[in-house]
Amino acid sequence: MLNLQPLQTEHLLAAVELDQSCLGGLWTLEGYRRELESPNSDLLGWIRSTDPGTQSIVGLGCLWAILEEAHITLLAIHPDYQGQGLGQAMLYALLHSAWQRGLERATLEVRASNQPALSLYEKFGFNQAGRRKAYYQNPSEDALILWRNGLHYPDFLETLGIWRQQLGDRLSSGSNLISSAILSEISLESLPKISSEPAGNIQGLT
Ligand SMILES: CC(C)(COP(=O)(O)OP(=O)(O)OC[C@H]1O[C@@H](n2cnc3c(N)ncnc32)[C@H](O)[C@@H]1OP(=O)(O)O)[C@@H](O)C(=O)NCCC(=O)NCCS
């Protein structure tokens, strides 16, 4: 079963493993632990449960709430699971968390050549607002700074609802054998649902 849910202490070693294979070791175990403990951080994972009671992590996402801004600090899907809609679902869940916290806009940085990520962010209404020269190393590359405004506007609730519907449709229909095998494991119930008011405080996804 694949569930999108907030990470817990028992998931942290698997999170570091995925981080190393997907992001080249962005955060250490201690770094992930700090995220779990911070009330200003939402750390989410696509958790795969297999028999008997073994869990692995195939996707990660994190945001920091800073004043009225959501800083998306992490988004990664295991290569074997990419291209199935899991990244899109993770970004939806992060923006849902930002909305629940009552935040007004979201921002992130991305390598200028990262076309899959740029295409994903564009779908969710992110626009380029700046560029940091040679921000990344190995290889050296500019970062593009993206922003998504209007999370606190009334029509954002409707937008979240449309995204959730589209995700549900996508995740419930596999187009080939590999994706069918993955998609049949996904719990659509674990996608955050839309309620009429932001809670202003997130303890777990609802
Ligand atoms: C970026 C990333 C999270 C996307 O996750 P994913 O699960 O593969 O993406 P999805 O299947 O949900 O695709 C959603 C959209 O992303 C874009 N996308 C995903 N893969 C793409 C590719 N190979 N080429 C172009 N666009 C792509 C498309 O717009 C896609 O929508 P579509 O399927 O309707 O065309 C994933 O590629 C990843 O983990 N990359 C490595 C880490 C990384 O770069 N993270 C971002 C750091 S800022």
The ligand as an SDF file (V2000), in Angstrom:
LIG
                    3D

 48 50  0  0  0  0  0  0  0  0999 V2000
   10.4380   16.5120  -10.1710 C   0  0  0  0  0  0  0  0  0  0  0  0
    9.8360   15.2180   -9.6260 C   0  0  0  0  0  0  0  0  0  0  0  0
    9.5080   15.4060   -8.1430 C   0  0  0  0  0  0  0  0  0  0  0  0
    8.5250   14.9200  -10.3820 C   0  0  0  0  0  0  0  0  0  0  0  0
    7.9200   13.7780   -9.7860 O   0  0  0  0  0  0  0  0  0  0  0  0
    7.1130   12.7190  -10.6540 P   0  0  0  0  0  0  0  0  0  0  0  0
    6.3720   11.8560   -9.7210 O   0  0  0  0  0  0  0  0  0  0  0  0
    7.9810   12.0710  -11.6410 O   0  0  0  0  0  0  0  0  0  0  0  0
    6.1060   13.6910  -11.4540 O   0  0  0  0  0  0  0  0  0  0  0  0
    4.6000   13.3690  -11.8750 P   0  0  0  0  0  0  0  0  0  0  0  0
    4.5090   12.0120  -12.4690 O   0  0  0  0  0  0  0  0  0  0  0  0
    3.6990   13.6960  -10.7600 O   0  0  0  0  0  0  0  0  0  0  0  0
    4.4150   14.4270  -13.0520 O   0  0  0  0  0  0  0  0  0  0  0  0
    3.8040   15.6820  -12.8420 C   0  0  0  0  0  0  0  0  0  0  0  0
    4.2560   16.6530  -13.9050 C   0  0  0  0  0  0  0  0  0  0  0  0
    5.6620   16.9130  -13.7740 O   0  0  0  0  0  0  0  0  0  0  0  0
    6.2180   17.1280  -15.0690 C   0  0  0  0  0  0  0  0  0  0  0  0
    7.1530   16.0420  -15.3780 N   0  0  0  0  0  0  0  0  0  0  0  0
    7.3990   14.9370  -14.6510 C   0  0  0  0  0  0  0  0  0  0  0  0
    8.3740   14.2070  -15.2430 N   0  0  0  0  0  0  0  0  0  0  0  0
    8.7340   14.8790  -16.3640 C   0  0  0  0  0  0  0  0  0  0  0  0
    9.7110   14.6440  -17.3810 C   0  0  0  0  0  0  0  0  0  0  0  0
   10.5090   13.5720  -17.3650 N   0  0  0  0  0  0  0  0  0  0  0  0
    9.8470   15.5840  -18.3610 N   0  0  0  0  0  0  0  0  0  0  0  0
    9.0610   16.6800  -18.3810 C   0  0  0  0  0  0  0  0  0  0  0  0
    8.1080   16.9450  -17.4450 N   0  0  0  0  0  0  0  0  0  0  0  0
    7.9540   16.0540  -16.4530 C   0  0  0  0  0  0  0  0  0  0  0  0
    5.0550   17.0800  -16.0520 C   0  0  0  0  0  0  0  0  0  0  0  0
    4.5190   18.3860  -16.1320 O   0  0  0  0  0  0  0  0  0  0  0  0
    4.0860   16.1700  -15.3270 C   0  0  0  0  0  0  0  0  0  0  0  0
    2.7670   16.3150  -15.7290 O   0  0  0  0  0  0  0  0  0  0  0  0
    2.1700   15.3500  -16.8850 P   0  0  0  0  0  0  0  0  0  0  0  0
    2.4170   13.9500  -16.4110 O   0  0  0  0  0  0  0  0  0  0  0  0
    0.7300   15.7110  -16.9120 O   0  0  0  0  0  0  0  0  0  0  0  0
    2.9240   15.6730  -18.1170 O   0  0  0  0  0  0  0  0  0  0  0  0
   10.7860   14.0020   -9.8440 C   0  0  0  0  0  0  0  0  0  0  0  0
   11.1960   13.9920  -11.1890 O   0  0  0  0  0  0  0  0  0  0  0  0
   12.0220   13.9920   -8.9500 C   0  0  0  0  0  0  0  0  0  0  0  0
   11.9790   13.5350   -7.8210 O   0  0  0  0  0  0  0  0  0  0  0  0
   13.1510   14.4930   -9.4630 N   0  0  0  0  0  0  0  0  0  0  0  0
   14.4120   14.4650   -8.7180 C   0  0  0  0  0  0  0  0  0  0  0  0
   14.4070   15.4470   -7.5610 C   0  0  0  0  0  0  0  0  0  0  0  0
   14.0550   16.8390   -8.0170 C   0  0  0  0  0  0  0  0  0  0  0  0
   14.5390   17.3150   -9.0380 O   0  0  0  0  0  0  0  0  0  0  0  0
   13.2060   17.5140   -7.2320 N   0  0  0  0  0  0  0  0  0  0  0  0
   12.8280   18.8970   -7.4770 C   0  0  0  0  0  0  0  0  0  0  0  0
   13.8300   19.7780   -6.7970 C   0  0  0  0  0  0  0  0  0  0  0  0
   13.3110   21.4750   -6.8670 S   0  0  0  0  0  0  0  0  0  0  0  0
  1  2  1  0
  2  3  1  0
  2  4  1  0
  2 36  1  0
  4  5  1  0
  5  6  1  0
  6  7  2  0
  6  8  1  0
  6  9  1  0
  9 10  1  0
 10 11  2  0
 10 12  1  0
 10 13  1  0
 13 14  1  0
 14 15  1  0
 15 16  1  0
 15 30  1  0
 16 17  1  0
 17 18  1  0
 17 28  1  0
 18 19  1  0
 18 27  1  0
 19 20  2  0
 20 21  1  0
 21 22  1  0
 21 27  2  0
 22 23  1  0
 22 24  2  0
 24 25  1  0
 25 26  2  0
 26 27  1  0
 28 29  1  0
 28 30  1  0
 30 31  1  0
 31 32  1  0
 32 33  2  0
 32 34  1  0
 32 35  1  0
 36 37  1  0
 36 38  1  0
 38 39  2  0
 38 40  1  0
 40 41  1  0
 41 42  1  0
 42 43  1  0
 43 44  2  0
 43 45  1  0
 45 46  1  0
 46 47  1  0
 47 48  1  0
M  END
$$$$
